[in-house]
Amino acid sequence: MQKGDSESDVGSNILVTASDDTTLIVWDGATGQQLRQLRCHDSGVNAVAWKGGQIVSGADDKSVIVWDAATGQQASKLEGHAGAVYSVAVEGSRIVSASGDGTAV
């Protein structure tokens, strides 16, 4: 997903958007109402993925953050890329991220 893109959970009316202003916003897709704002990255958020109870975000600050979708609380912060994170995906219990440093982990 690119900056300004969004991700929704299949079978749900919930939508999550990522922004260059360092935030993720969780929306009710049926009403358009903002449900919560998540802020923890130190720079623009480039990627978001959502599966089940997890929201995963990647940003220019070279980190991946895993959020609890129900509470909006940060569950963990993953660091290790040498460049901005441009893509994230969730498959089962695995999280994959791709970075401008040429790596995918």
C-alpha positions as CSV (number, residue, x, y, z in Angstrom):
1,M,0.0,0.0,0.0
2,Q,1.2,3.5,-0.7
3,K,0.9,6.6,1.4
4,G,-2.7,7.6,1.6
5,D,-3.9,4.1,0.8
6,S,-6.1,2.0,3.0
7,E,-6.7,-1.5,4.1
8,S,-9.9,-3.2,5.2
9,D,-10.6,-6.5,6.9
10,V,-12.6,-8.9,4.7
11,G,-16.2,-9.2,5.9
12,S,-15.9,-6.1,8.0
13,N,-17.0,-2.5,7.7
14,I,-13.8,-1.3,9.3
15,L,-11.2,0.6,7.2
16,V,-7.7,1.7,8.2
17,T,-5.8,4.5,6.4
18,A,-2.1,5.4,6.6
19,S,-0.8,8.9,6.3
20,D,2.3,10.9,5.9
21,D,1.4,12.8,9.1
22,T,2.5,9.7,11.1
23,T,-1.0,8.4,11.8
24,L,-3.2,5.5,11.1
25,I,-6.9,6.2,11.3
26,V,-9.5,3.5,11.9
27,W,-12.9,4.2,10.2
28,D,-16.3,2.8,10.2
29,G,-16.7,2.1,6.5
30,A,-20.5,2.1,6.6
31,T,-20.9,5.5,8.3
32,G,-17.6,7.2,7.5
33,Q,-17.1,7.9,11.2
34,Q,-13.6,8.0,12.6
35,L,-13.3,5.4,15.3
36,R,-9.7,6.0,16.5
37,Q,-6.4,7.5,15.6
38,L,-3.2,5.6,16.1
39,R,0.1,7.5,16.4
40,C,3.4,6.0,17.2
41,H,5.7,6.2,14.2
42,D,8.3,9.0,14.1
43,S,7.7,9.8,10.4
44,G,5.2,9.2,7.6
45,V,3.4,5.8,7.4
46,N,3.8,4.2,4.0
47,A,2.0,0.8,4.5
48,V,-0.8,-0.8,6.4
49,A,-2.2,-4.3,6.5
50,W,-5.0,-5.8,8.6
51,K,-5.9,-9.4,9.3
52,G,-8.0,-10.6,12.2
53,G,-7.1,-8.9,15.4
54,Q,-3.9,-7.2,14.1
55,I,-3.2,-4.0,12.3
56,V,0.4,-3.8,11.0
57,S,2.0,-0.5,9.8
58,G,5.4,0.3,8.2
59,A,6.9,3.8,8.0
60,D,9.8,6.0,6.9
61,D,11.2,5.6,10.4
62,K,12.3,2.1,9.4
63,S,10.0,0.3,11.8
64,V,7.0,-2.0,11.7
65,I,4.4,-1.6,14.4
66,V,1.8,-4.3,15.3
67,W,-1.4,-2.9,16.8
68,D,-4.2,-4.7,18.7
69,A,-7.2,-3.9,16.4
70,A,-9.7,-4.1,19.2
71,T,-8.0,-1.7,21.6
72,G,-5.8,0.4,19.3
73,Q,-2.9,-0.3,21.6
74,Q,0.6,-1.0,20.3
75,A,1.4,-4.7,20.7
76,S,5.0,-4.6,19.5
77,K,7.5,-2.5,17.5
78,L,9.8,-4.4,15.0
79,E,13.0,-2.7,14.0
80,G,15.8,-3.9,11.7
81,H,15.4,-2.4,8.3
82,A,18.1,0.1,7.2
83,G,15.6,2.0,5.1
84,A,12.0,3.1,5.0
85,V,9.4,0.4,5.1
86,Y,7.2,0.5,2.0
87,S,5.1,-2.6,2.2
88,V,3.7,-4.9,4.9
89,A,1.6,-8.1,4.8
90,V,0.1,-10.4,7.3
91,E,-0.3,-14.1,6.5
92,G,-1.4,-16.3,9.4
93,S,1.0,-15.6,12.3
94,R,3.7,-14.2,10.0
95,I,4.3,-10.5,9.2
96,V,6.4,-9.6,6.1
97,S,7.8,-6.2,5.5
98,A,9.7,-4.8,2.5
99,S,12.1,-1.8,2.7
100,G,13.9,0.7,0.5
101,D,17.1,-0.9,1.7
102,G,16.3,-3.8,-0.6
103,T,15.3,-6.3,2.0
104,A,12.1,-8.2,2.9
105,V,11.8,-9.8,6.3
